[in-house]
């Protein structure tokens, strides 16, 4: 049975950093807004903070399977919840560097320039940092772009053991800085601090709602407004167009097993770069035979997800820090004297816990890790500091999302690998050089894995790049689909190139920017 529901001013599909932020921005307009989320509210339960449940059993990841370029099935590390993947993210919120918006020469190719520049995003970065409770300290990071205002909240402090590591890194001539974090923490008065500095932050849901995620910071404040309707367990199956193909006339949605057709003056897709592209491709019709909005043959192409590695430094003495994710280093972001190409960023992971080790060991070591007795796992974990390394990957039209029948394919081949390996080698040498604090460093994957595999799609972007030329881009500068007058995509799909920093703050800033545009259009 198909039910035709009321018409809305705007429909937003997805509730993550893009969709949730856009809904928050547009809520004060008073326009009638329908927000569709295929998942439900993530349950608040003890398992939120249980490493064996979160890492070994992947309790909060989807059970669905996607397929790689060879047709091999894999379970993606993605979650369908109100708040999207921000429910499980590490909440590191950084601006792209100013130069990231320009053409950049890499060892393996060119990162193309954006048609909008840093100055176009700067006011929205400032708004985004306030909205998502970003804690950081201005002036520490030598690559930090210019700012119109200081950070809204002070940096999350280093605990003594992490401070000693930061000091050792600084003594080597580098510039460690406090990692910008989206958290609800009050270190001046912990009696009024939602955050308790727990050891289950990175990759875990926050049981006390102290992580600045899209549910807590954008949807909860607006969900009781009379003009906002949030439907959960509402999976959008297809977008229907008018006979001309220029207007979305219906959003076909499975709501708890019942089929509904919703309509609105404006429809916004914000499902994440992979699922947004898949939805457009699944919405092919006579006017859009190769997929909705795909006259350029660019929908799904140029998928990027960064090259990511986890390193574990094992120390002589136990690491007593309860909350470790506070240090970042960008000294190698643009390269080094004998390698004048970008290498990327280094930052802490969250705490390494014993129950994470069997689940997150690299394939060759996994059987051995599972044989280590529990006491041994705790000995390793309590002496460990996790490091996360990320290097920009380059847009490649052959790295793409495809849909064949009900199957979603992710064709992806790593590129820019020399720069990534160089960063791994350089950081390993840094860890070996910081004296007694580093017994040795193993290229041993703990969060989430060694060379982070295809299924880890947290930093996905591309697939619907924006630009002024409909022949080479899917979206215009305001993230409206070139081919459809009332359809927008507001998530990481719009990136024409990647960067070496985390993407979430740019997704949020762009959603605020597009929100201003849509607010004007809806007047």
C-alpha positions in Angstrom: 0.0 0.0 0.0 1.3 3.4 -0.9 0.3 6.4 1.2 0.6 9.9 -0.2 1.4 12.2 2.7 1.2 15.9 3.3 3.3 18.3 1.3 6.2 20.0 3.0 8.3 23.1 2.3 11.5 21.0 2.5 12.5 17.4 3.0 15.9 16.5 4.4 17.1 12.9 4.0 19.6 12.0 6.6 20.4 13.4 10.0 24.3 13.5 10.2 26.7 16.4 10.1 25.1 17.6 6.9 21.4 16.9 7.3 21.1 17.5 11.1 23.0 20.8 10.8 20.8 21.9 7.9 17.6 21.1 9.8 18.9 23.2 12.7 19.8 26.1 10.5 16.4 26.1 8.8 14.2 25.4 11.8 13.9 29.1 12.8 12.4 30.0 9.4 9.1 28.4 10.4 9.0 26.4 7.2 7.4 23.0 7.3 10.3 20.6 7.4 10.3 16.8 7.2 13.5 15.0 8.3 13.8 11.4 7.3 16.2 9.0 9.0 16.5 5.4 8.0 17.7 4.4 11.5 16.4 5.1 15.0 17.8 6.9 18.1 20.9 5.1 19.2 19.9 3.4 22.5 21.5 4.6 25.7 22.8 1.5 27.4 25.8 0.2 29.2 27.1 -1.4 26.0 27.7 2.2 24.7 31.0 2.0 26.7 31.8 -1.7 26.3 34.8 -2.2 24.0 33.9 -5.9 23.3 30.4 -4.8 22.1 31.5 -1.8 20.1 34.7 -3.2 18.5 34.5 -7.0 18.6 30.7 -7.3 17.9 30.3 -4.0 16.0 27.1 -3.5 17.9 26.4 -0.1 16.3 27.4 -0.7 12.7 24.9 -1.8 10.0 24.5 -5.5 9.2 24.2 -4.8 5.5 26.9 -5.7 3.0 28.5 -3.7 0.2 30.8 -5.1 -2.5 34.3 -4.1 -3.5 35.6 -3.8 -7.1 36.2 -7.6 -7.2 32.7 -8.4 -6.1 33.7 -9.4 -2.6 31.2 -8.6 0.1 32.2 -6.5 3.1 30.3 -5.0 6.1 30.9 -1.3 6.1 31.8 0.4 9.4 28.9 2.8 9.2 25.9 3.3 11.4 22.3 4.4 10.7 21.2 6.4 13.7 19.7 9.8 14.4 22.9 11.9 14.2 24.4 9.6 11.5 28.0 8.7 11.9 28.6 11.5 14.3 27.2 9.2 17.0 30.4 7.2 16.7 33.0 9.7 15.5 36.0 10.9 17.4 34.8 14.5 17.3 38.0 16.0 16.0 36.8 19.1 14.3 39.4 21.0 12.2 39.2 23.5 9.4 40.7 22.7 6.1 43.9 24.6 5.7 43.7 27.7 3.5 45.9 26.1 0.8 43.6 23.0 0.7 41.2 25.1 -1.3 43.8 25.7 -4.0 45.4 23.4 -6.5 48.0 21.3 -4.7 50.7 19.2 -6.3 51.1 15.8 -4.7 53.7 13.1 -5.3 51.1 11.0 -7.2 49.1 13.8 -8.9 47.1 17.0 -8.5 44.5 17.9 -5.9 42.2 20.3 -7.9 41.2 23.7 -6.7 37.8 24.5 -5.2 35.8 27.2 -7.0 35.0 28.6 -3.5 37.9 29.5 -1.3 38.7 29.4 2.4 37.4 33.0 2.8 34.0 31.8 1.6 33.8 29.2 4.3 35.5 31.1 7.1 32.4 32.7 8.6 30.6 29.4 8.6 33.6 27.6 10.2 33.3 30.1 13.0 29.5 29.4 13.3 30.2 25.6 13.1 32.8 25.7 16.0 30.3 27.5 18.2 27.4 25.1 17.3 29.5 22.0 17.9 31.3 23.1 21.1 34.8 23.1 19.7 37.6 23.3 22.2 41.1 24.3 21.0 43.8 26.9 21.4 44.6 29.4 18.8 48.2 29.9 17.7 49.7 26.5 18.4 49.3 24.9 15.0 51.6 26.5 12.4 49.3 25.4 9.5 46.1 26.8 11.1 44.3 29.2 8.7 43.4 32.7 9.6 40.4 33.2 11.9 37.9 36.0 12.4 37.3 34.9 16.0 39.2 32.7 18.5 38.0 29.2 19.3 34.8 29.4 21.4 36.1 27.1 24.2 39.5 26.5 25.7 41.5 23.4 24.6 41.0 20.1 26.3 43.9 19.8 28.6 46.6 17.1 28.3 46.7 14.8 31.3 50.2 14.5 32.8 51.4 11.5 30.8 50.2 13.0 27.5 51.7 16.4 28.5 55.0 14.7 28.9 54.7 13.1 25.5 53.8 16.5 23.9 56.8 18.1 25.6 59.1 15.4 24.3 57.8 15.9 20.8 58.3 19.7 21.1 61.8 19.2 22.3 62.6 17.5 19.0 61.7 20.8 17.2 58.1 20.0 16.2 54.9 21.9 17.1 52.4 19.6 18.8 49.1 21.3 19.4 45.9 20.6 21.3 43.6 18.7 18.9 40.4 20.7 18.3 37.6 18.6 19.8 33.8 18.9 19.8 32.9 18.1 23.4 30.7 19.4 26.2 33.4 19.7 28.9 33.9 22.2 31.6 37.4 21.7 33.2 37.0 24.8 35.3 34.1 23.3 37.2 33.8 19.6 36.6 30.6 19.5 38.8 29.0 21.3 35.8 30.7 19.2 33.1 28.6 16.7 31.1 31.9 15.2 29.9 33.7 13.0 32.5 36.9 12.4 30.5 36.2 8.7 30.1 38.4 6.2 28.2 35.6 5.3 25.7 35.3 8.3 23.4 36.8 7.5 20.0 34.5 5.2 18.1 32.1 4.8 21.0 28.6 6.4 21.4 28.6 8.8 24.4 26.3 7.5 27.1 26.1 10.9 28.8 25.5 12.9 25.6 28.7 14.9 26.2 30.1 14.3 22.6 29.1 17.1 20.3 27.2 15.1 17.7 24.5 16.0 15.3 21.7 14.4 17.4 22.7 16.1 20.6 23.7 19.5 19.2 21.3 20.0 16.3 18.3 17.7 16.4 17.4 17.6 20.0 17.2 21.4 20.3 14.7 21.6 17.4 12.8 18.2 17.5 9.8 19.6 19.5 9.2 22.6 17.2 5.8 22.5 15.6 7.3 23.0 12.1 9.7 20.0 12.4 8.7 16.4 11.8 11.4 13.8 12.4 10.6 10.3 11.1 12.8 7.5 12.2 13.0 4.0 10.6 12.2 5.8 7.3 14.4 4.5 4.5 14.2 6.5 1.3 14.1 4.1 -1.7 13.8 6.4 -4.7 13.3 9.9 -5.8 10.6 10.5 -8.5 10.6 13.4 -10.9 8.1 15.3 -13.0 7.7 14.4 -16.7 10.3 17.0 -17.6 12.8 15.4 -15.2 13.5 18.9 -13.8 11.7 18.6 -10.5 11.5 16.0 -7.7 7.8 15.3 -7.2 7.9 12.4 -4.6 10.3 10.9 -2.1 9.4 7.2 -2.0 10.1 6.0 1.5 9.7 2.8 3.5 8.4 3.8 7.0 8.3 0.8 9.2 7.3 -1.4 6.3 4.7 1.0 4.9 5.4 2.8 1.6 4.9 6.5 1.6 5.3 9.2 -1.1 6.4 12.5 0.5 6.6 15.7 -1.5 8.1 19.1 -0.9 9.1 22.3 -2.7 12.8 21.4 -2.0 14.4 18.0 -1.3 17.9 17.7 0.2 19.9 14.5 0.2 22.3 14.1 3.1 23.0 10.4 3.4 26.8 10.5 3.2 28.9 10.4 0.1 28.4 6.7 -0.7 24.7 6.4 0.1 23.8 9.7 -1.4 25.3 8.7 -4.7 23.6 5.3 -4.5 20.2 6.9 -4.0 20.7 9.1 -7.0 21.8 6.1 -9.1 18.8 4.1 -7.9 16.5 6.9 -8.9 17.1 6.5 -12.7 14.1 7.1 -15.0 13.4 7.8 -18.6 14.7 11.4 -18.3 17.7 10.3 -16.2 18.5 6.9 -17.7 22.0 6.7 -16.1 20.9 7.8 -12.7 19.3 10.9 -11.4 21.3 14.1 -12.0 23.9 12.1 -13.9 24.1 13.8 -17.3 27.8 14.4 -16.5 28.4 10.8 -15.7 30.0 12.1 -12.4 27.5 10.7 -9.9 29.4 8.2 -7.7 32.8 9.0 -9.2 35.8 10.5 -7.5 35.2 8.8 -4.2 37.8 9.7 -1.6 38.3 8.4 1.9 42.0 9.3 2.8 44.8 6.9 3.5 44.7 6.1 7.2 47.0 4.2 9.5 47.1 3.4 13.1 50.4 3.2 15.0 50.7 2.0 18.6 53.6 3.3 20.8 54.3 0.9 23.7 55.8 2.5 26.7 57.9 1.2 29.7 55.5 2.7 32.2 51.7 2.5 32.3 49.9 5.4 30.6 47.6 6.7 33.3 45.7 9.1 31.1 41.9 8.5 31.2 41.3 10.6 28.1 44.2 10.4 25.6 42.9 12.1 22.5 44.4 15.5 22.9 47.6 15.8 20.8 48.0 16.6 17.1 50.9 17.4 14.8 50.9 19.0 11.4 54.6 19.6 10.9 54.5 17.2 7.9 51.2 18.3 6.5 52.9 20.0 3.5 55.9 17.7 3.4 59.5 18.1 4.6 62.7 19.4 3.1 63.6 16.3 1.1 60.0 15.5 0.2 58.2 18.7 -1.0 54.8 17.1 -1.2 52.0 16.9 1.3 52.2 14.0 3.7 49.3 14.6 6.1 48.3 14.8 9.7 49.1 13.0 13.0 46.7 12.9 16.0 46.0 10.7 19.0 43.4 8.1 18.9 41.3 7.5 21.9 42.5 5.1 24.6 43.6 1.7 23.7 41.6 -0.8 25.6 42.3 -4.6 26.0 39.0 -5.7 24.4 39.8 -3.7 21.3 43.0 -5.6 20.6 41.6 -8.9 19.3 39.1 -7.1 17.1 41.4 -4.5 15.7 44.7 -6.3 15.1 45.8 -6.4 11.5 44.9 -9.7 9.6 48.3 -11.3 9.9 48.4 -10.8 13.7 44.7 -11.3 14.5 45.0 -15.0 15.2 47.9 -14.4 17.6 46.2 -11.5 19.3 43.2 -13.7 20.1 45.5 -16.2 21.8 47.0 -13.6 24.2 45.5 -14.1 27.7 43.3 -11.3 29.1 46.1 -10.3 31.6 48.5 -9.9 28.6 46.0 -7.8 26.7 45.6 -5.5 29.7 49.4 -5.2 30.1 49.7 -4.1 26.4 46.7 -1.7 26.6 47.7 0.1 29.7 51.2 0.9 28.3 50.0 2.0 24.9 49.3 5.3 23.2 47.5 5.2 19.9 48.3 7.4 17.0 46.2 8.0 13.9 47.8 9.1 10.6 45.9 10.4 7.6 47.1 11.3 4.2 45.0 12.9 1.4 44.0 10.7 -1.4 43.3 12.2 -4.8 40.1 12.2 -6.9 40.1 9.4 -9.4 37.0 8.9 -11.6 37.5 5.1 -11.4 37.1 5.2 -7.6 33.4 5.2 -7.6 30.1 4.0 -6.2 28.0 1.8 -8.5 24.6 0.2 -8.1 23.7 -3.1 -9.8 20.3 -4.3 -8.8 20.1 -4.3 -5.0 23.9 -4.4 -4.7 26.0 -1.4 -3.8 29.6 -1.5 -5.2 32.5 0.6 -3.9 35.3 0.5 -6.5 38.3 1.9 -4.8 42.1 1.7 -5.3 44.5 3.5 -3.1 46.6 6.3 -4.5 49.2 8.8 -3.2 50.7 5.8 -1.3 54.3 7.0 -1.2 53.3 10.1 0.8 51.3 8.0 3.3 54.2 5.5 3.8 56.5 8.5 4.2 54.3 9.8 7.0 54.2 6.4 8.7 58.0 6.1 8.6 58.5 9.7 9.8 56.2 9.3 12.8 57.7 6.0 13.8 61.1 7.7 13.9 59.6 10.5 16.0 58.2 8.0 18.5 61.5 6.2 18.7 63.3 9.5 19.4 61.3 10.7 22.4 63.4 8.9 25.0 62.2 6.8 27.8 58.6 7.4 27.1 58.7 5.2 23.9 60.0 1.7 24.4 59.2 0.9 20.8 56.6 1.6 18.1 54.9 -1.2 16.3 53.0 -0.6 13.0 50.2 -2.4 14.7 46.6 -1.5 14.1 44.4 -0.9 17.1 42.0 1.8 16.1 40.6 0.8 13.9 43.1 -1.3 12.0 46.7 -1.0 10.6 46.3 0.1 7.1 42.7 1.1 7.4 40.6 -1.1 5.1 37.9 -0.3 2.6 35.1 -1.0 5.1 36.2 2.0 7.3 34.3 4.7 5.4 34.1 7.4 8.1 36.1 9.9 6.1 34.3 9.4 2.8 33.8 12.3 0.4 33.4 13.2 -3.2 30.9 11.3 -5.5 28.8 14.5 -6.3 31.4 17.2 -6.6 30.3 20.8 -6.8 31.3 23.3 -9.5 30.0 25.8 -12.1 30.3 23.5 -15.1 27.5 20.9 -15.4 29.7 18.8 -17.7 32.3 18.1 -15.0 30.3 18.5 -11.8 27.0 17.2 -10.3 26.2 20.2 -8.0 26.4 23.9 -8.5 28.2 26.2 -6.1 25.1 26.2 -3.7 25.0 22.4 -3.8 21.9 22.3 -6.0 21.9 19.5 -8.6 22.6 21.0 -12.0 20.0 18.7 -13.7 17.1 19.1 -11.1 15.8 22.5 -10.0 14.6 21.6 -6.5 17.2 18.9 -5.4 20.3 19.5 -3.3 23.0 17.4 -1.8 24.4 18.6 1.6 27.0 16.1 2.9 30.6 15.3 2.1 29.6 14.4 -1.5 30.3 17.9 -2.6 34.1 17.9 -2.0 36.0 18.3 -5.3 39.2 17.2 -3.5 40.1 15.8 -0.1 42.5 17.1 2.5 44.7 15.8 5.2 42.5 16.9 8.1 39.2 15.5 9.3 36.2 16.5 7.1 33.3 16.9 9.6 33.7 20.6 10.4 33.7 21.4 6.7 30.6 19.4 6.2 28.9 21.3 9.0 30.2 24.7 7.8 28.9 23.9 4.3 25.5 22.9 5.6 25.2 26.2 7.4 26.3 28.0 4.2 23.7 26.1 2.1 21.2 26.7 4.8 21.5 30.5 4.4 21.0 30.0 0.6 17.9 27.9 1.1 16.4 30.2 3.7 16.6 33.0 1.1 15.1 30.7 -1.5 12.2 29.7 0.8 11.2 33.3 1.6 
